[in-house]
C-alpha cells in the first residue's frame, strides 16, 4: 500500500505544486482547500503524513494542527507546516501547536521531499518499536451511574494484580472532577494530572509521568486525579491517549478508573482498553444506565467479548434478581460481587482495599480470583519462578475446587 499524504492549502497553485512534487517520487497525495475539508477527509481516510498551510481563512494552520492532535486518528500523524512567516516566533508557535516540522514558503522541492522522507522514516521506526514491545493489558472499570463501586473495584483489581504477580501495575484515575483512586489507597496528592495540564502533550514522556505516580506498598502505582476540578477541564483526549500509551508500554497491567460519562477523555480511554467492566447495582435506574452504555458500545463497534458485566449487590435484602437483569439486558452477568457494605466502607475510610488489608477474607479471595482470570494468557499458563503469597493462596483454592 502506497504512502498517502494530505496537503491542505487554500491556494490552488500551492496545492498543485506540493501534489506534483510528492507524486513524482511515488507518494499518493490528496488535497483539501481548507481545514474543515481536511477534518472531514481524515475521518474517512488514513493519512501517513499531513502538510498544512498556515495562512488559511477561518481556521488557520496552527488551529488546524491543534485540532488534528486532539483527534485520536491523527494524534501521532506527522504534520509539516508550510508558511511564508519564517520568524522564530512563528516556528515556536507551530511546534507548540503540535507540528513535527516547519518549512518556509516557497520551499525547494528537494527539501520538501527530504523532510517528508525523514518524518516517514521516523514514523516507521516508531511503528516497528510498537510491534516488538509487549504492550500492557488495559482494563477499564466503568459505569454510567455513580455510587456503584467503580473506584473501589478499580483499586482492588489493580492491587490484586500487583500482589498476584509480584509486579508494579498502574492505576490511572480519569475522574477529573474529584477522583478518589489515591484516597482509596491512602496515598498523598503531592503530584497529580494537574502537574501536566499546561505541558504540551508531545513533551510529556515516561520520566515525567513516573514523577507523578504515587507508589502503594502493594506495587500499584497511582496517577491521581487533578487537585482542582478546573484543572481537569483543561485535559483533552489527545493528552489522555498520549499518557495512557506511555504507561501501557511500561506496565504489564493498566487499570482505568473512569467517570460516569461518555466525555471525549472517557472515550479516548475506552478506545485503548483491552477489557471493559461495566459495574452496576441491582436496581432499575442502574440497569437502565447499563443498557444505555451497552448500546453506545455497540455503536462504537467495541468487541462484545471484551465487555463484561459486573453486578455489585449493594442491597442486603432487596434488589432485582440476577435472572431478571440478564433477561432485561439480554446478556449474561459475568461477575457478582456479594453485599459487603461494611467491609467496603471500612476500606474506603482507612484507605485499605479488602484484597490488601484482609487477604484471608472471602472478599479478598474473590478479587484475587478475578485478577487471575483477567491476567495475560502467558501469566496464567505457567507457575511463576517466585510465586507470591497471593498466587499460592489462589493455587490452593484452585486445587480444592478441582477435588
Secondary structure, DSSP 8 states (H G I E B T S, - for coil): ---EEEEE-S-HHHHHHHHHHHHTTT-EEEEESSHHHHHHHHHHS--SEEEEESS-SSS-HHHHHHHHHHSTTTTTSEEEEEES---HHHHHHHHHTT-SEEEESS--HHHHHHHHHHHHHHHHHHHHHHHHS---EEEEEE-SSSSSSHHHHHHHHHHHHHHHHTS-EEEEE--TTT--HHHHTT---SS-GGGGTTS-GGG--HHHHHHH-EE-TTSEEEE---SSHHHHTT--HHHHHHHHHHHHTT-SEEEEE--SS--HHHHHHHHH-SEEEEEEESSHHHHHHHHHHHHHHHHTT--GGGEEEEEE---SS----HHHHHHHHTS---EEE---HHHHHHHHHHT--HHHH-TTSHHHHHHHHHHHHTS-HHHHTS--TT--HHHHHHHHHHHHHH-
